[in-house]
Amino acid sequence: MSEQVHKRRKKYKGTHPRRFDEKYKELNPEMYPETIEKVISKGSTPAGMHISIMVDEILEFLDIQPGQIGLDCTLGYGGHTSKMLEKLEGQGHVYGLDIDPIEIEKTTQRIRNKGFDEDIFTSILTNFRNIDEVSEKYGKFDFVLADLGVSSMQIDNPERGFSYKKEGPLDLRLNPKMGKPASEILKELSKEELENILEENSDEPYADILAKNIYSFIRSGMEVETTGQLYKIIDKTLNFIEDKNRKDLVNKTAARVFQALRIEVNQEFEVLHEFVEKLPKILNPGGRVAILTFHSGEDRIVKKAFKEMKNSGVYEDVCRNVIRPSKEECHRNSRAKSTKMRWAIKAK
Protein backbone atom coordinates (compact mmCIF):
# COMPACT_ATOMS: atom_id res chain seq x y z
CA MET A 1 0.00 0.00 0.00
CA SER A 2 1.47 3.38 -0.96
CA GLU A 3 1.37 6.30 1.46
CA GLN A 4 -1.74 8.44 1.27
CA VAL A 5 -1.19 12.16 0.79
CA HIS A 6 -3.04 14.58 3.01
CA LYS A 7 -4.70 17.52 1.30
CA ARG A 8 -3.22 19.77 3.98
CA ARG A 9 -0.08 18.84 5.86
CA LYS A 10 -0.28 19.11 9.64
CA LYS A 11 1.64 22.22 10.64
CA TYR A 12 4.87 21.83 12.60
CA LYS A 13 8.21 23.59 12.87
CA GLY A 14 11.09 22.39 10.72
CA THR A 15 11.16 19.69 8.07
CA HIS A 16 10.05 16.81 10.31
CA PRO A 17 7.44 16.57 13.10
CA ARG A 18 9.01 16.34 16.56
CA ARG A 19 6.17 16.50 19.03
CA PHE A 20 4.12 13.38 19.77
CA ASP A 21 0.85 14.84 18.49
CA GLU A 22 2.48 16.12 15.28
CA LYS A 23 3.65 12.72 14.06
CA TYR A 24 0.48 12.06 12.11
CA LYS A 25 1.98 9.28 9.98
CA GLU A 26 3.38 7.32 12.92
CA LEU A 27 0.10 7.74 14.80
CA ASN A 28 -1.75 6.11 11.88
CA PRO A 29 0.27 2.92 11.18
CA GLU A 30 -2.43 1.33 9.03
CA MET A 31 -2.40 4.31 6.65
CA TYR A 32 1.37 4.75 6.43
CA PRO A 33 3.05 1.30 6.55
CA GLU A 34 6.12 2.47 4.64
CA THR A 35 6.83 5.23 7.16
CA ILE A 36 6.32 2.78 10.03
CA GLU A 37 8.79 0.31 8.54
CA LYS A 38 11.39 3.08 8.07
CA VAL A 39 11.09 4.10 11.73
CA ILE A 40 11.31 0.51 12.96
CA SER A 41 14.25 -0.34 10.67
CA LYS A 42 16.24 2.45 12.36
CA GLY A 43 15.72 0.80 15.76
CA SER A 44 13.02 3.25 16.89
CA THR A 45 9.41 2.73 17.95
CA PRO A 46 6.77 4.72 16.02
CA ALA A 47 4.83 7.24 18.13
CA GLY A 48 1.68 5.78 19.64
CA MET A 49 2.72 2.24 18.73
CA HIS A 50 4.26 -0.69 20.60
CA ILE A 51 6.52 -3.39 19.16
CA SER A 52 5.90 -6.73 20.85
CA ILE A 53 8.99 -8.37 22.35
CA MET A 54 10.10 -12.02 22.06
CA VAL A 55 7.01 -13.09 20.12
CA ASP A 56 8.66 -16.17 18.59
CA GLU A 57 10.11 -17.36 21.90
CA ILE A 58 6.75 -16.91 23.65
CA LEU A 59 4.79 -18.77 20.97
CA GLU A 60 7.32 -21.59 20.87
CA PHE A 61 7.02 -22.16 24.60
CA LEU A 62 3.24 -21.71 24.95
CA ASP A 63 2.71 -24.24 22.12
CA ILE A 64 -0.84 -22.99 21.55
CA GLN A 65 -3.27 -25.49 20.02
CA PRO A 66 -6.66 -24.80 18.34
CA GLY A 67 -9.46 -25.00 20.90
CA GLN A 68 -7.41 -23.87 23.89
CA ILE A 69 -8.33 -21.01 26.22
CA GLY A 70 -5.70 -18.36 26.89
CA LEU A 71 -5.15 -15.20 28.93
CA ASP A 72 -3.01 -12.21 28.03
CA CYS A 73 -2.71 -10.42 31.36
CA THR A 74 -1.26 -7.27 29.82
CA LEU A 75 -3.04 -6.57 26.55
CA GLY A 76 -1.21 -3.35 25.68
CA TYR A 77 -1.06 -2.72 21.92
CA GLY A 78 -2.33 -6.26 21.26
CA GLY A 79 0.67 -7.59 19.35
CA HIS A 80 1.16 -10.72 21.45
CA THR A 81 -2.60 -11.30 21.64
CA SER A 82 -3.03 -11.14 17.87
CA LYS A 83 -0.32 -13.76 17.32
CA MET A 84 -1.86 -16.04 19.97
CA LEU A 85 -5.26 -15.68 18.32
CA GLU A 86 -3.78 -16.71 14.98
CA LYS A 87 -2.48 -19.91 16.57
CA LEU A 88 -6.03 -20.84 17.63
CA GLU A 89 -7.09 -21.03 13.97
CA GLY A 90 -10.61 -19.89 14.83
CA GLN A 91 -11.14 -22.38 17.68
CA GLY A 92 -10.84 -21.46 21.36
CA HIS A 93 -10.66 -18.07 23.05
CA VAL A 94 -8.20 -15.47 24.32
CA TYR A 95 -9.04 -13.03 27.09
CA GLY A 96 -7.02 -9.83 27.30
CA LEU A 97 -6.66 -7.76 30.47
CA ASP A 98 -5.55 -4.15 30.75
CA ILE A 99 -5.77 -1.52 33.46
CA ASP A 100 -5.48 1.38 31.00
CA PRO A 101 -8.99 2.57 29.97
CA ILE A 102 -7.55 4.74 27.21
CA GLU A 103 -5.53 2.09 25.38
CA ILE A 104 -7.82 -0.93 25.89
CA GLU A 105 -10.54 0.58 23.69
CA LYS A 106 -8.07 1.32 20.88
CA THR A 107 -6.53 -2.15 21.10
CA THR A 108 -9.88 -3.94 21.18
CA GLN A 109 -10.90 -2.17 17.98
CA ARG A 110 -7.50 -2.91 16.44
CA ILE A 111 -7.96 -6.63 17.11
CA ARG A 112 -11.56 -6.57 15.87
CA ASN A 113 -10.32 -5.02 12.63
CA LYS A 114 -8.06 -8.04 12.18
CA GLY A 115 -11.13 -10.28 12.12
CA PHE A 116 -11.21 -11.55 15.70
CA ASP A 117 -14.77 -11.09 16.96
CA GLU A 118 -16.43 -11.63 20.35
CA ASP A 119 -16.56 -15.40 19.80
CA ILE A 120 -12.78 -15.70 20.03
CA PHE A 121 -11.53 -12.59 21.82
CA THR A 122 -12.70 -10.71 24.92
CA SER A 123 -11.02 -7.65 26.45
CA ILE A 124 -11.48 -6.91 30.16
CA LEU A 125 -10.64 -3.64 31.92
CA THR A 126 -9.00 -4.80 35.13
CA ASN A 127 -5.64 -5.08 36.86
CA PHE A 128 -3.97 -8.46 36.35
CA ARG A 129 -3.80 -8.86 40.13
CA ASN A 130 -7.49 -9.81 39.72
CA ILE A 131 -6.87 -12.96 37.66
CA ASP A 132 -8.71 -15.04 40.26
CA GLU A 133 -11.90 -13.02 39.64
CA VAL A 134 -11.44 -13.37 35.89
CA SER A 135 -10.98 -17.13 36.22
CA GLU A 136 -14.06 -17.47 38.43
CA LYS A 137 -16.12 -15.91 35.64
CA TYR A 138 -14.50 -17.44 32.55
CA GLY A 139 -12.86 -20.67 33.78
CA LYS A 140 -9.26 -21.85 33.91
CA PHE A 141 -6.66 -21.31 31.21
CA ASP A 142 -4.37 -23.46 29.10
CA PHE A 143 -1.84 -20.70 28.48
CA VAL A 144 -1.08 -17.37 30.14
CA LEU A 145 1.20 -14.48 29.21
CA ALA A 146 2.20 -11.48 31.32
CA ASP A 147 4.39 -8.80 29.71
CA LEU A 148 5.32 -6.53 32.63
CA GLY A 149 6.75 -3.74 30.50
CA VAL A 150 5.06 -0.37 30.16
CA SER A 151 3.71 0.01 26.62
CA SER A 152 5.42 2.43 24.28
CA MET A 153 2.10 4.21 23.72
CA GLN A 154 2.19 5.23 27.39
CA ILE A 155 5.89 6.09 27.47
CA ASP A 156 5.78 8.22 24.31
CA ASN A 157 2.65 10.21 25.12
CA PRO A 158 3.83 13.25 27.14
CA GLU A 159 0.35 13.64 28.66
CA ARG A 160 0.90 10.40 30.60
CA GLY A 161 4.12 11.66 32.25
CA PHE A 162 6.07 8.39 32.03
CA SER A 163 9.30 9.76 30.56
CA TYR A 164 11.80 12.42 31.55
CA LYS A 165 12.46 12.96 27.84
CA LYS A 166 9.19 14.77 27.22
CA GLU A 167 7.62 17.65 29.13
CA GLY A 168 4.27 16.74 30.64
CA PRO A 169 2.41 16.33 33.92
CA LEU A 170 4.24 14.13 36.43
CA ASP A 171 1.53 11.49 36.47
CA LEU A 172 2.86 7.95 35.87
CA ARG A 173 -0.47 6.20 36.51
CA LEU A 174 -1.26 3.21 34.30
CA ASN A 175 -4.91 4.07 34.89
CA PRO A 176 -5.17 7.87 35.00
CA LYS A 177 -8.68 7.61 36.44
CA MET A 178 -7.55 5.82 39.61
CA GLY A 179 -5.21 6.69 42.46
CA LYS A 180 -2.93 9.68 42.81
CA PRO A 181 -0.38 10.99 40.29
CA ALA A 182 3.32 10.91 41.18
CA SER A 183 3.32 14.68 41.77
CA GLU A 184 0.81 14.24 44.60
CA ILE A 185 2.48 11.19 46.10
CA LEU A 186 5.84 12.99 46.24
CA LYS A 187 4.29 15.64 48.48
CA GLU A 188 3.22 12.99 50.99
CA LEU A 189 6.52 11.09 51.26
CA SER A 190 9.15 11.63 53.93
CA LYS A 191 12.80 11.81 52.88
CA GLU A 192 13.37 8.31 54.28
CA GLU A 193 10.37 6.87 52.43
CA LEU A 194 11.49 8.40 49.14
CA GLU A 195 15.02 7.09 49.63
CA ASN A 196 13.68 3.58 50.26
CA ILE A 197 11.53 3.76 47.13
CA LEU A 198 14.52 4.76 44.98
CA GLU A 199 16.69 2.01 46.46
CA GLU A 200 14.16 -0.82 46.42
CA ASN A 201 12.42 -0.05 43.12
CA SER A 202 15.40 0.81 40.93
CA ASP A 203 18.63 0.11 42.87
CA GLU A 204 19.43 3.84 42.61
CA PRO A 205 23.06 4.49 43.73
CA TYR A 206 22.35 8.18 44.43
CA ALA A 207 19.14 7.48 46.38
CA ASP A 208 20.25 9.33 49.51
CA ILE A 209 21.18 12.65 47.93
CA LEU A 210 18.33 12.55 45.41
CA ALA A 211 15.73 11.91 48.10
CA LYS A 212 17.19 14.70 50.24
CA ASN A 213 17.11 17.25 47.41
CA ILE A 214 13.69 16.32 46.01
CA TYR A 215 12.23 16.41 49.52
CA SER A 216 13.86 19.79 50.22
CA PHE A 217 12.61 21.31 46.97
CA ILE A 218 9.04 20.26 47.69
CA ARG A 219 9.11 21.35 51.35
CA SER A 220 10.49 24.75 50.36
CA GLY A 221 7.35 25.33 48.30
CA MET A 222 8.81 24.72 44.86
CA GLU A 223 6.58 22.93 42.37
CA VAL A 224 7.41 19.45 41.12
CA GLU A 225 4.33 19.05 38.97
CA THR A 226 5.91 18.20 35.62
CA THR A 227 8.42 15.72 34.24
CA GLY A 228 10.73 18.60 33.33
CA GLN A 229 10.72 20.04 36.84
CA LEU A 230 11.71 16.69 38.34
CA TYR A 231 14.44 16.22 35.72
CA LYS A 232 15.93 19.62 36.59
CA ILE A 233 16.18 18.63 40.26
CA ILE A 234 17.91 15.37 39.29
CA ASP A 235 20.30 17.25 37.00
CA LYS A 236 21.09 19.86 39.68
CA THR A 237 21.57 17.15 42.33
CA LEU A 238 24.24 15.47 40.22
CA ASN A 239 26.14 18.68 39.46
CA PHE A 240 29.18 17.24 41.26
CA ILE A 241 29.69 14.77 38.40
CA GLU A 242 32.41 16.05 36.10
CA ASP A 243 32.65 12.98 33.89
CA LYS A 244 32.69 13.64 30.13
CA ASN A 245 29.62 11.38 29.92
CA ARG A 246 27.78 13.41 32.56
CA LYS A 247 24.68 13.94 30.40
CA ASP A 248 24.32 10.21 29.83
CA LEU A 249 24.76 9.50 33.55
CA VAL A 250 22.12 12.07 34.46
CA ASN A 251 19.69 10.58 31.92
CA LYS A 252 20.23 7.06 33.24
CA THR A 253 19.63 8.31 36.78
CA ALA A 254 16.45 10.07 35.66
CA ALA A 255 15.25 6.86 34.01
CA ARG A 256 15.76 4.98 37.29
CA VAL A 257 14.00 7.68 39.33
CA PHE A 258 11.00 7.68 36.99
CA GLN A 259 10.92 3.87 37.09
CA ALA A 260 11.00 3.84 40.87
CA LEU A 261 8.17 6.37 41.11
CA ARG A 262 6.08 4.53 38.51
CA ILE A 263 6.41 1.29 40.47
CA GLU A 264 5.35 3.10 43.65
CA VAL A 265 2.43 4.94 42.03
CA ASN A 266 1.00 1.73 40.54
CA GLN A 267 2.02 -0.61 43.42
CA GLU A 268 3.67 -2.82 40.81
CA PHE A 269 5.62 -5.08 43.16
CA GLU A 270 2.57 -5.69 45.34
CA VAL A 271 0.53 -6.46 42.23
CA LEU A 272 3.18 -8.87 40.92
CA HIS A 273 3.45 -10.71 44.25
CA GLU A 274 -0.32 -11.14 44.27
CA PHE A 275 -0.32 -12.27 40.64
CA VAL A 276 2.32 -15.01 40.95
CA GLU A 277 0.64 -16.30 44.11
CA LYS A 278 -2.76 -16.64 42.38
CA LEU A 279 -1.35 -17.86 39.06
CA PRO A 280 -1.34 -21.66 39.62
CA LYS A 281 -5.00 -21.60 40.70
CA ILE A 282 -6.15 -20.25 37.31
CA LEU A 283 -4.16 -22.73 35.20
CA ASN A 284 -5.47 -26.04 33.92
CA PRO A 285 -3.25 -29.07 34.63
CA GLY A 286 -0.35 -28.84 32.18
CA GLY A 287 -1.13 -25.16 31.62
CA ARG A 288 1.77 -22.95 30.57
CA VAL A 289 2.71 -19.44 31.67
CA ALA A 290 5.34 -17.07 30.29
CA ILE A 291 6.33 -13.83 32.01
CA LEU A 292 8.44 -11.01 30.58
CA THR A 293 10.23 -8.81 33.13
CA PHE A 294 12.21 -5.63 32.55
CA HIS A 295 14.21 -4.99 35.69
CA SER A 296 15.88 -6.99 38.45
CA GLY A 297 13.16 -6.40 41.06
CA GLU A 298 10.48 -7.97 38.90
CA ASP A 299 12.71 -10.84 37.82
CA ARG A 300 13.62 -11.72 41.42
CA ILE A 301 9.95 -11.98 42.39
CA VAL A 302 9.10 -14.25 39.45
CA LYS A 303 12.21 -16.41 39.80
CA LYS A 304 11.64 -16.97 43.52
CA ALA A 305 7.94 -17.80 43.12
CA PHE A 306 8.54 -20.25 40.28
CA LYS A 307 11.37 -21.99 42.16
CA GLU A 308 9.38 -22.34 45.40
CA MET A 309 6.29 -23.67 43.60
CA LYS A 310 8.39 -26.10 41.57
CA ASN A 311 9.92 -27.44 44.80
CA SER A 312 6.46 -27.82 46.34
CA GLY A 313 5.12 -29.69 43.29
CA VAL A 314 2.75 -26.98 42.04
CA TYR A 315 4.72 -26.64 38.80
CA GLU A 316 6.10 -29.70 37.09
CA ASP A 317 8.81 -27.66 35.38
CA VAL A 318 10.19 -24.11 35.31
CA CYS A 319 12.91 -22.52 33.22
CA ARG A 320 16.32 -22.93 34.79
CA ASN A 321 18.00 -20.11 32.92
CA VAL A 322 16.45 -16.81 31.96
CA ILE A 323 15.71 -16.38 28.24
CA ARG A 324 16.73 -13.14 26.54
CA PRO A 325 15.83 -11.59 23.17
CA SER A 326 18.21 -12.08 20.27
CA LYS A 327 20.80 -9.48 19.25
CA GLU A 328 18.83 -8.94 16.05
CA GLU A 329 15.66 -8.13 17.97
CA CYS A 330 17.51 -5.75 20.31
CA HIS A 331 18.94 -3.95 17.28
CA ARG A 332 15.50 -3.65 15.71
CA ASN A 333 13.84 -2.69 19.00
CA SER A 334 16.11 -1.04 21.56
CA ARG A 335 13.40 -1.36 24.24
CA ALA A 336 13.91 -5.13 24.19
CA LYS A 337 17.43 -4.98 25.62
CA SER A 338 16.47 -5.31 29.30
CA THR A 339 13.86 -8.05 28.74
CA LYS A 340 14.00 -11.39 30.57
CA MET A 341 11.59 -14.26 29.97
CA ARG A 342 10.77 -16.97 32.49
CA TRP A 343 8.24 -19.79 32.14
CA ALA A 344 6.51 -22.47 34.17
CA ILE A 345 4.28 -25.51 33.50
CA LYS A 346 1.50 -26.47 35.92
CA ALA A 347 1.72 -30.01 37.30
CA LYS A 348 -0.79 -32.47 35.81
Buried (B, 14 or more C-beta within 10 A) or exposed (E): EEEEEEEEEEEBEEEEBEEBBBBBBBBBBEBBBEBBEBBBEEEBBBBBBBBBBBBEBBBEBBEBEEEBBBBBBBBBBBBBBBBBBBBBEEEBBBBBBBBBEBBBEBBBEBBEEEEBEEEBBBBBBBBBBBBBEBBEEBEBBBBBBBBBBBBBBBBBBBBBBBBBBBBBBBBBBBBBEEBBBBBEBBEEBEBEBBBBBBBBBBBBEBBEEBBBBBBEBBEEEEEBBBBBBBBBBBBEBBEEBEEEEBEEBBBEBBBBBBBBBBBBBBBBBEBBBBBBEBBBEBBBEEBBBBBBBBBEBBBEBBBEBBBEBBEEEBBEEBBEEEBBBEEEBBEBBBBBBBBBBBBBBBBE
